[in-house]
């Protein structure tokens, strides 16, 4: 019997959730505030994690949900996303919350935090070309900035970092950096 990885299970759940929830965005109070799609550099060197072992490009999809809660002049919303690596290296499913501040001229900034589940290595010294992340569940932080055009379309640059926060050993950490397109509902 073939064992299905947690990331594969969560990926299928995410696709199912997306198909179920997409028709709901036409109601007056949509459940989904924004859909974001992106291409990200995988395991980018010289950022927070400080080293690069893995390769490839990551394909990213994220749902940003309504409702929102005001905080420090911005809005806090829940999010759920998936990042799939095209080279068979670490992929992840994540969720948490985002704080977003938007200016009247269309610029915005987003800071996020939450948890991620991944299919990468946790502690295998024999795999030197893989990040050793120490735990199957990781903390995730993100930063994004961009511009809103025509009130619904967004282009942005996004960075995220996942690690176990030194709660396990090893703790290589993994950084991604890239561009995303978003559509507001």
PESULGI-V144883 format. One record per backbone hydrogen bond with DSSP energy under -0.5 kcal/mol. NH is the residue of the N-H (numbers start at 1). CO is the residue of the C=O. Records with the same first field share a line. If there is no record, write none. Layout:
# PESULGI-V144883
NH: CO  CO
This chain:
# PESULGI-V144883
9: 5
10: 6
11: 7
12: 8
13: 9
14: 10
15: 11
16: 12
17: 13
18: 14
19: 15
20: 16
21: 17
22: 18
24: 21
25: 22
26: 23
27: 24
30: 28
33: 31  64
34: 64
35: 183
36: 62
37: 181
38: 60
39: 179
40: 58
41: 177
42: 56
43: 175
44: 175
47: 44
58: 40
59: 84
60: 38  58
61: 82
62: 36
63: 80
64: 34
65: 63  78
66: 31
69: 76
71: 74
74: 71
75: 100
76: 69
77: 98
79: 96
80: 63
81: 94
82: 61
83: 92
84: 59
86: 57
88: 85
92: 83
93: 117
94: 81
95: 115
96: 79
97: 113
98: 77
99: 111
100: 75  98
101: 109
103: 107
106: 103
108: 146
109: 101
110: 144
111: 99
112: 142
113: 97
114: 140
115: 95
116: 138
117: 93
118: 136
119: 91
121: 131
127: 124
128: 126
130: 127
133: 121  131
134: 122
138: 116
139: 163
140: 114
141: 161
142: 112
143: 159
144: 110
145: 157
146: 108
147: 155
148: 106
149: 153
152: 149
153: 149
154: 182
155: 147
156: 180
157: 145
158: 178
159: 143
160: 176
161: 141
162: 174
163: 139
167: 164
172: 132
174: 162
176: 160
177: 41
178: 158
179: 39
180: 156
181: 37
182: 154
183: 35
184: 152
185: 33
